[in-house]
Amino acid sequence: MQHRSFLKSVAVITVGSLVAKGIGALYRIPLMGILGGYGMGLYHMAYPLFLVLLTFSSAGIPSAFSRMIARERAQGVEDGTTVKTALKLFALLGLLGSVLMCLFAPQMASLQGDEALVSCYFALSPSVFLVALIAVFRGYFQGKNDMSPTAFSEIVEQIFKASAGLLAAYRFRAEPQKAVACALAAVTLSELCALCYLVLRYRGEWRAKRLRVRTARGTEIISSALPVMAAAALLPLSQTVDSIVVVRLLARHTARAVSLYGLFSGGALGLINLPATVCCGLAAASVPAVSSCFARGEEEEGRKRAVYALALTLALAIPCALGLYFLAGPAADILYLALSKEDRAVLVSLIRLVAVSAATLAGVETLAASLTGMGKAKYAAFSMLVAVVAKFVLQFLLVGSARFSILGAGIAANACYLIAFSLDLFYTVKKAKAGKIHDHHRWSRRGRRRSDGQGARRAQSGGQSVCADQSAVLKKS
């Protein structure tokens, strides 16, 4: 993939993410006003468990599929996407995730200290199943370097979530617990709408091009996706633990534990996540860009593309981080008008404290995607594991103290993202040993010989191949 093609892919998915997140950011402003600090605290306390189940049922699929398909296209192998098998497999995993969310809703609500969360978990649970299917389709299109379906489906998602969520929350504004549950039910509706769009887009392409879909074994898909899932699972899993640990630590010295956690997770972290979201196109485009190089044995070129993607990421994220730090006050005034003076002061302090993480988190996302493209997702998982452990240690040391309070959670988050960024960068630029490179070339040549032999047998039997033209693929990639 030449820089121009890479930047085009980045631009498509970045614009889509910008529009989607712009809608999401605008959505949070009136939602905060309707739900208040307590309501937003409940809203964000329900999300961590939801994100963990999403991770285990679907998080690795777009990246894993993208890598699998990019490797096939780079090697001139038949363009098989394993969609049929993957849909069955991850529909089952997604359904299991939805059931588990319902089963463990009472226990989680009890651990988090608010029984109102039970209805929130019930409202969110169908989304786990729907997102698992969405991930399969997004991975299919991203692997073919077609980012527009992912981008547009994200916009569709946000439009329906914002419109339905605000209507439902406003309808039950006198009952905060019910308003939160209805706003979360709108998330489920938005995922259903996004899935319908992707299904229609996929069916239209299949009919137009008469693509043949290779049916792969479920074990092949799982083995490819599992390391990516592990890398992606740690952060949302840690956030689930945060929703329990941070609230309980805060409760030692304040009666406003849920509200403070809502300001931190829904306010400060929500803002620092925006630059990472803006840069998500770089992460998504990095997987096929880097993977195609490694599939051809051009590992040095693959690392250069990863560093190029990181440079672009930081060029976007660092100005955002500086803007959050210096404009924290005006941002809080504009975005969260309904907050009390006390809550606003806390939020401004939190935004300024965690502003640096806007850059490091964005870098982590791009580097983790690059490591996935290199086939080194396990290194990204190890980096995040070390970072999460450091975060928990700092939380226990700081958050329970009235001197630091919720600011201790911000310090711990900064340390977490900085450690993960540093380790991911080290593994990205680190060169493989000569023996591993030799083995990679040997297996790549063997795979090409096998695909050539299979193509010859298909030609002799009169079968029609849908392999992409090698020179055209290399030019595009």
C-alpha positions as CSV (number, residue, x, y, z in Angstrom):
1,M,0.0,0.0,0.0
2,Q,1.6,3.3,-1.1
3,H,1.4,6.3,1.1
4,R,-1.3,7.8,-1.1
5,S,-3.5,4.7,-0.9
6,F,-2.8,4.4,2.9
7,L,-3.8,8.1,3.5
8,K,-7.0,7.6,1.4
9,S,-8.0,4.7,3.6
10,V,-7.2,6.7,6.7
11,A,-9.1,9.7,5.5
12,V,-12.3,7.7,4.8
13,I,-12.4,6.0,8.1
14,T,-11.2,9.1,10.0
15,V,-13.9,11.3,8.5
16,G,-16.5,8.7,9.4
17,S,-15.2,8.4,12.9
18,L,-15.1,12.2,13.3
19,V,-18.6,12.6,12.2
20,A,-19.7,9.7,14.4
21,K,-17.9,11.0,17.4
22,G,-19.0,14.5,16.7
23,I,-22.6,13.2,16.9
24,G,-21.7,11.3,20.1
25,A,-20.1,14.3,21.7
26,L,-23.1,16.5,20.9
27,Y,-25.3,13.7,22.3
28,R,-23.5,13.7,25.6
29,I,-24.0,17.4,26.2
30,P,-27.9,17.3,26.5
31,L,-27.7,13.7,28.0
32,M,-25.5,15.0,30.9
33,G,-28.1,17.8,31.4
34,I,-31.0,15.3,31.5
35,L,-29.4,12.6,33.6
36,G,-27.2,14.7,35.9
37,G,-24.1,13.5,37.7
38,Y,-25.8,10.5,39.3
39,G,-27.4,9.4,36.0
40,M,-24.2,9.7,34.1
41,G,-22.4,7.7,36.8
42,L,-24.9,4.9,36.3
43,Y,-24.6,5.1,32.5
44,H,-20.9,4.7,32.6
45,M,-20.8,2.1,35.4
46,A,-22.8,-0.2,33.1
47,Y,-20.5,0.2,30.2
48,P,-17.3,-1.5,31.4
49,L,-18.8,-5.0,31.8
50,F,-20.5,-4.5,28.4
51,L,-17.1,-3.6,26.8
52,V,-15.5,-6.7,28.3
53,L,-18.1,-9.0,26.9
54,L,-17.8,-7.2,23.6
55,T,-14.1,-7.7,23.6
56,F,-14.3,-11.4,24.2
57,S,-17.0,-11.9,21.6
58,S,-15.9,-9.5,18.9
59,A,-13.0,-7.2,19.5
60,G,-10.4,-9.1,17.7
61,I,-12.4,-9.8,14.6
62,P,-12.0,-6.7,12.4
63,S,-8.2,-6.6,13.0
64,A,-7.8,-10.4,12.7
65,F,-9.9,-10.6,9.5
66,S,-8.1,-7.6,8.1
67,R,-4.8,-9.2,8.6
68,M,-5.9,-12.6,7.2
69,I,-7.3,-11.0,4.0
70,A,-4.4,-8.7,3.5
71,R,-2.0,-11.6,3.7
72,E,-4.0,-13.6,1.2
73,R,-4.2,-10.7,-1.2
74,A,-0.4,-9.9,-0.9
75,Q,0.4,-13.6,-1.6
76,G,-2.0,-13.8,-4.5
77,V,-4.1,-16.5,-2.8
78,E,-7.8,-16.8,-3.5
79,D,-9.7,-14.0,-1.8
80,G,-11.5,-16.0,0.9
81,T,-13.0,-14.2,3.8
82,T,-14.4,-17.0,5.9
83,V,-17.5,-14.9,6.4
84,K,-20.0,-17.8,6.6
85,T,-18.0,-19.7,9.2
86,A,-17.2,-16.6,11.2
87,L,-20.8,-15.4,11.3
88,K,-21.9,-18.8,12.9
89,L,-19.0,-18.8,15.3
90,F,-19.2,-15.3,16.6
91,A,-23.0,-15.2,16.6
92,L,-22.7,-18.1,19.1
93,L,-20.0,-16.2,21.1
94,G,-22.1,-13.0,21.0
95,L,-25.2,-14.8,22.1
96,L,-23.2,-16.3,25.0
97,G,-22.0,-12.9,26.0
98,S,-25.6,-11.5,26.0
99,V,-26.8,-14.3,28.2
100,L,-23.9,-13.9,30.6
101,M,-24.5,-10.2,30.9
102,C,-28.1,-10.9,31.9
103,L,-27.2,-13.7,34.3
104,F,-24.5,-11.7,36.1
105,A,-26.4,-8.4,36.1
106,P,-27.6,-8.7,39.8
107,Q,-24.1,-9.7,41.1
108,M,-22.4,-6.9,39.2
109,A,-24.9,-4.4,40.4
110,S,-24.4,-5.6,44.0
111,L,-20.6,-5.3,43.6
112,Q,-20.8,-1.8,42.2
113,G,-23.1,-0.8,45.0
114,D,-26.3,0.2,43.1
115,E,-29.2,-2.1,42.3
116,A,-30.4,0.3,39.6
117,L,-27.7,-1.1,37.3
118,V,-29.6,-4.4,36.8
119,S,-32.1,-2.9,34.4
120,C,-29.2,-1.1,32.7
121,Y,-27.4,-4.4,32.0
122,F,-30.6,-5.9,30.7
123,A,-31.1,-3.0,28.3
124,L,-27.5,-3.3,27.0
125,S,-27.2,-7.1,26.8
126,P,-28.6,-7.7,23.2
127,S,-25.9,-5.3,21.9
128,V,-23.2,-7.9,22.6
129,F,-24.8,-10.3,20.1
130,L,-25.3,-7.6,17.5
131,V,-21.8,-6.2,17.7
132,A,-20.3,-9.6,17.3
133,L,-22.0,-9.9,13.9
134,I,-21.1,-6.3,13.0
135,A,-17.4,-7.0,13.7
136,V,-17.4,-9.8,11.1
137,F,-18.7,-7.6,8.3
138,R,-16.4,-4.7,9.3
139,G,-13.4,-7.0,9.3
140,Y,-14.4,-8.3,5.8
141,F,-14.5,-4.9,4.3
142,Q,-11.4,-3.5,6.1
143,G,-9.3,-6.5,5.0
144,K,-10.1,-5.5,1.4
145,N,-9.0,-2.0,2.1
146,D,-12.6,-0.7,1.8
147,M,-13.1,1.5,4.8
148,S,-16.3,3.2,3.8
149,P,-18.7,0.5,5.1
150,T,-17.1,0.7,8.6
151,A,-17.2,4.5,8.5
152,F,-20.8,4.8,7.4
153,S,-22.0,2.1,9.8
154,E,-20.5,4.1,12.6
155,I,-22.4,7.2,11.6
156,V,-25.6,5.2,11.3
157,E,-24.9,3.8,14.8
158,Q,-24.5,7.2,16.4
159,I,-27.4,8.8,14.7
160,F,-29.9,6.3,16.0
161,K,-28.2,6.1,19.4
162,A,-28.4,9.9,19.9
163,S,-31.9,10.4,18.6
164,A,-33.5,7.5,20.3
165,G,-31.4,7.9,23.5
166,L,-32.3,11.6,24.0
167,L,-36.0,11.0,23.3
168,A,-36.1,8.1,25.8
169,A,-34.1,9.9,28.5
170,Y,-36.2,13.1,28.2
171,R,-39.4,11.1,28.3
172,F,-38.4,9.6,31.7
173,R,-36.3,12.6,33.0
174,A,-38.2,12.6,36.3
175,E,-37.0,9.0,36.9
176,P,-33.2,9.0,36.5
177,Q,-32.8,5.2,36.8
178,K,-35.4,4.5,34.2
179,A,-34.0,7.3,31.9
180,V,-30.6,5.7,32.0
181,A,-32.0,2.2,31.2
182,C,-33.9,3.6,28.2
183,A,-30.8,5.5,27.0
184,L,-28.9,2.3,27.1
185,A,-31.6,0.5,25.2
186,A,-31.1,3.0,22.5
187,V,-27.6,1.6,22.1
188,T,-29.0,-1.8,21.3
189,L,-31.3,-0.2,18.7
190,S,-28.4,1.6,17.1
191,E,-26.4,-1.6,16.8
192,L,-29.3,-3.3,15.1
193,C,-29.5,-0.5,12.5
194,A,-25.8,-0.6,11.8
195,L,-26.0,-4.4,11.3
196,C,-28.8,-4.0,8.8
197,Y,-26.8,-1.6,6.8
198,L,-23.7,-3.8,6.7
199,V,-25.7,-6.9,5.7
200,L,-27.3,-5.0,2.8
201,R,-23.9,-3.6,1.7
202,Y,-22.4,-7.1,1.9
203,R,-25.2,-8.7,-0.1
204,G,-25.1,-6.0,-2.7
205,E,-21.3,-6.6,-3.3
206,W,-21.7,-10.4,-3.3
207,R,-24.4,-10.2,-6.0
208,A,-22.5,-7.6,-8.0
209,K,-19.2,-9.4,-8.1
210,R,-20.3,-13.0,-7.6
211,L,-17.7,-13.6,-5.0
212,R,-16.8,-17.0,-3.8
213,V,-16.5,-17.3,-0.1
214,R,-14.1,-19.8,1.2
215,T,-15.4,-21.7,4.2
216,A,-12.6,-21.9,6.8
217,R,-12.5,-24.0,10.0
218,G,-13.6,-22.3,13.2
219,T,-10.2,-23.2,14.8
220,E,-8.4,-21.2,12.1
221,I,-10.4,-18.1,12.8
222,I,-10.1,-18.4,16.6
223,S,-6.4,-19.0,16.4
224,S,-6.0,-15.8,14.4
225,A,-8.3,-13.7,16.5
226,L,-7.5,-14.9,20.0
227,P,-4.2,-12.9,20.5
228,V,-5.9,-9.8,19.2
229,M,-8.9,-10.4,21.6
230,A,-6.5,-10.8,24.5
231,A,-4.7,-7.6,23.7
232,A,-8.0,-5.7,23.3
233,A,-9.7,-7.2,26.4
234,L,-7.4,-6.0,29.0
235,L,-8.3,-2.3,28.9
236,P,-12.1,-2.7,29.1
237,L,-11.6,-5.4,31.7
238,S,-9.6,-3.0,33.8
239,Q,-12.3,-0.4,33.3
240,T,-14.9,-2.9,34.7
241,V,-12.7,-3.4,37.7
242,D,-12.3,0.5,38.0
243,S,-16.1,0.9,38.2
244,I,-16.0,-1.3,41.3
245,V,-12.6,-0.4,42.9
246,V,-12.6,3.3,42.3
247,V,-16.1,3.8,43.5
248,R,-15.4,1.8,46.7
249,L,-12.1,3.6,47.3
250,L,-13.8,7.0,46.9
251,A,-16.6,5.9,49.3
252,R,-14.0,5.7,52.1
253,H,-13.9,9.5,52.3
254,T,-16.9,11.0,50.3
255,A,-20.6,10.4,49.9
256,R,-20.3,11.5,46.2
257,A,-18.4,8.5,45.0
258,V,-20.7,7.6,42.0
259,S,-20.9,11.3,40.9
260,L,-17.1,11.7,41.0
261,Y,-16.6,8.5,39.1
262,G,-19.1,9.8,36.5
263,L,-17.2,13.0,36.1
264,F,-14.0,11.0,35.6
265,S,-15.2,8.3,33.3
266,G,-18.0,10.2,31.5
267,G,-16.4,13.6,31.4
268,A,-12.5,13.6,31.5
269,L,-11.9,10.1,29.9
270,G,-14.6,10.8,27.4
271,L,-12.8,13.8,26.1
272,I,-9.3,12.2,26.0
273,N,-10.8,9.3,24.1
274,L,-11.8,11.7,21.3
275,P,-8.2,12.1,19.8
276,A,-7.8,8.3,19.8
277,T,-11.1,8.0,18.0
278,V,-10.0,10.6,15.4
279,C,-6.8,8.6,14.9
280,C,-8.7,5.2,14.7
281,G,-8.5,5.4,10.9
282,L,-4.7,5.1,11.2
283,A,-5.0,2.1,13.4
284,A,-7.5,0.4,11.1
285,A,-5.5,1.1,7.9
286,S,-2.2,0.1,9.6
287,V,-3.2,-3.6,9.9
288,P,-3.5,-4.4,6.1
289,A,-0.6,-2.0,5.3
290,V,1.8,-3.7,7.7
291,S,0.5,-7.2,7.3
292,S,0.9,-7.1,3.5
293,C,4.6,-6.2,3.9
294,F,5.2,-9.0,6.4
295,A,3.4,-11.5,4.2
296,R,5.9,-10.7,1.4
297,G,8.8,-10.9,3.8
298,E,9.4,-7.2,3.7
299,E,9.6,-6.8,7.4
300,E,11.8,-3.6,7.4
301,E,9.3,-1.9,5.1
302,G,6.5,-3.1,7.4
303,R,8.1,-1.5,10.4
304,K,8.6,1.8,8.5
305,R,4.9,1.9,7.7
306,A,4.1,1.3,11.3
307,V,6.4,4.2,12.4
308,Y,4.9,6.4,9.6
309,A,1.4,5.6,11.0
310,L,2.6,6.5,14.5
311,A,4.1,9.8,13.3
312,L,0.7,10.7,11.7
313,T,-1.1,9.7,14.9
314,L,1.0,11.9,17.1
315,A,0.8,14.8,14.7
316,L,-2.9,14.7,15.2
317,A,-3.1,13.7,18.9
318,I,-0.5,16.0,20.4
319,P,-2.2,19.3,19.4
320,C,-5.5,17.8,20.7
321,A,-3.8,17.0,24.1
322,L,-2.4,20.6,24.3
323,G,-5.9,22.0,23.4
324,L,-7.5,19.9,26.1
325,Y,-5.0,21.1,28.7
326,F,-5.2,24.8,27.9
327,L,-8.9,24.9,27.0
328,A,-10.2,22.6,29.8
329,G,-12.2,25.5,31.4
330,P,-14.0,26.7,28.3
331,A,-14.6,23.1,27.2
332,A,-16.3,22.3,30.5
333,D,-18.4,25.5,30.3
334,I,-19.6,24.7,26.7
335,L,-20.1,21.0,26.9
336,Y,-21.4,20.6,30.5
337,L,-23.6,23.6,31.2
338,A,-25.8,21.7,33.7
339,L,-22.9,20.9,36.1
340,S,-22.8,22.5,39.5
341,K,-19.8,24.9,40.2
342,E,-18.2,22.2,42.4
343,D,-18.5,19.5,39.8
344,R,-17.3,21.8,37.1
345,A,-14.1,22.6,39.1
346,V,-13.4,18.9,39.6
347,L,-14.0,18.1,35.9
348,V,-11.6,20.9,34.8
349,S,-8.9,19.6,37.1
350,L,-9.4,16.0,35.8
351,I,-9.3,17.1,32.1
352,R,-6.0,19.0,32.6
353,L,-4.5,16.1,34.5
354,V,-5.3,13.4,32.0
355,A,-4.8,15.6,28.9
356,V,-1.4,14.0,28.2
357,S,-3.2,10.6,27.8
358,A,-5.0,11.9,24.8
359,A,-1.7,11.5,22.9
360,T,-0.4,8.3,24.5
361,L,-3.7,6.5,24.2
362,A,-3.9,7.4,20.5
363,G,-0.4,6.1,20.1
364,V,-1.2,2.9,21.9
365,E,-4.1,2.2,19.5
366,T,-2.0,2.7,16.4
367,L,1.0,0.7,17.7
368,A,-1.3,-2.2,18.8
369,A,-2.8,-2.3,15.4
370,S,0.7,-2.3,13.8
371,L,1.8,-5.2,16.1
372,T,-1.4,-7.1,15.0
373,G,-0.4,-6.6,11.4
374,M,3.1,-7.9,12.2
375,G,1.6,-11.0,13.8
376,K,2.8,-9.8,17.2
377,A,-0.6,-9.2,19.0
378,K,0.7,-11.1,22.0
379,Y,3.3,-8.3,22.6
380,A,0.5,-5.7,22.6
381,A,-1.4,-7.9,25.2
382,F,1.7,-8.1,27.4
383,S,2.3,-4.4,27.2
384,M,-1.3,-3.6,28.3
385,L,-1.1,-6.2,31.1
386,V,1.9,-4.5,32.6
387,A,0.3,-1.1,32.2
388,V,-3.0,-2.2,33.8
389,V,-1.2,-3.8,36.8
390,A,0.7,-0.5,37.3
391,K,-2.6,1.4,37.1
392,F,-4.3,-0.8,39.8
393,V,-1.3,-0.3,42.1
394,L,-1.5,3.5,41.8
395,Q,-5.2,3.5,42.3
396,F,-5.0,1.6,45.6
397,L,-2.3,3.9,46.7
398,L,-3.9,7.2,45.7
399,V,-7.7,7.1,45.2
400,G,-8.5,6.0,48.8
401,S,-6.7,9.0,50.1
402,A,-8.8,12.2,50.6
403,R,-5.7,14.2,49.5
404,F,-5.8,12.7,46.0
405,S,-9.4,11.4,45.7
406,I,-10.6,11.1,42.1
407,L,-7.4,12.8,40.9
408,G,-5.6,9.7,41.9
409,A,-7.5,7.8,39.2
410,G,-6.3,10.3,36.7
411,I,-2.7,9.9,37.7
412,A,-3.1,6.1,37.4
413,A,-4.6,6.4,34.0
414,N,-1.7,8.5,32.8
415,A,0.8,6.0,34.0
416,C,-1.2,3.1,32.4
417,Y,-1.2,4.6,28.9
418,L,2.4,5.9,29.1
419,I,3.7,2.4,30.0
420,A,1.7,0.7,27.3
421,F,2.8,3.2,24.7
422,S,6.5,2.8,25.6
423,L,6.4,-1.0,25.5
424,D,4.4,-1.1,22.2
425,L,6.9,1.3,20.6
426,F,9.8,-0.9,21.7
427,Y,8.2,-4.1,20.3
428,T,7.2,-2.3,17.0
429,V,10.7,-1.1,16.1
430,K,12.5,-4.2,17.5
431,K,13.8,-6.4,14.7
432,A,13.1,-10.1,14.6
433,K,15.9,-12.6,14.9
434,A,17.5,-13.8,11.7
435,G,16.2,-17.4,12.2
436,K,12.6,-16.1,12.5
437,I,13.0,-14.1,9.3
438,H,14.4,-17.1,7.5
439,D,11.5,-19.3,8.7
440,H,9.0,-16.6,7.6
441,H,10.4,-16.6,4.1
442,R,10.4,-20.4,4.0
443,W,6.8,-20.6,5.0
444,S,5.8,-17.7,2.7
445,R,7.3,-19.5,-0.3
446,R,5.7,-22.8,0.8
447,G,2.3,-21.0,1.0
448,R,2.7,-19.6,-2.5
449,R,3.7,-22.9,-3.9
450,R,0.7,-24.5,-2.3
451,S,-1.6,-21.9,-3.6
452,D,-0.1,-22.2,-7.1
453,G,-0.7,-26.0,-7.0
454,Q,-4.2,-25.6,-5.9
455,G,-4.8,-23.0,-8.7
456,A,-3.4,-25.5,-11.2
457,R,-5.7,-28.3,-10.0
458,R,-8.7,-26.0,-10.1
459,A,-7.9,-24.9,-13.7
460,Q,-7.5,-28.6,-14.7
461,S,-11.0,-29.4,-13.2
462,G,-12.6,-26.5,-15.0
463,G,-13.2,-24.5,-11.8
464,Q,-13.2,-20.7,-12.0
465,S,-10.9,-18.8,-9.6
466,V,-11.6,-15.5,-8.0
467,C,-8.0,-14.8,-7.1
468,A,-7.1,-11.2,-7.4
469,D,-4.4,-10.3,-10.0
470,Q,-1.1,-10.3,-8.2
471,S,0.4,-7.1,-9.8
472,A,-2.8,-5.2,-9.2
473,V,-3.0,-6.3,-5.6
474,L,0.7,-5.3,-5.0
475,K,0.1,-1.9,-6.6
476,K,-3.0,-1.3,-4.4
477,S,-1.2,-2.5,-1.3
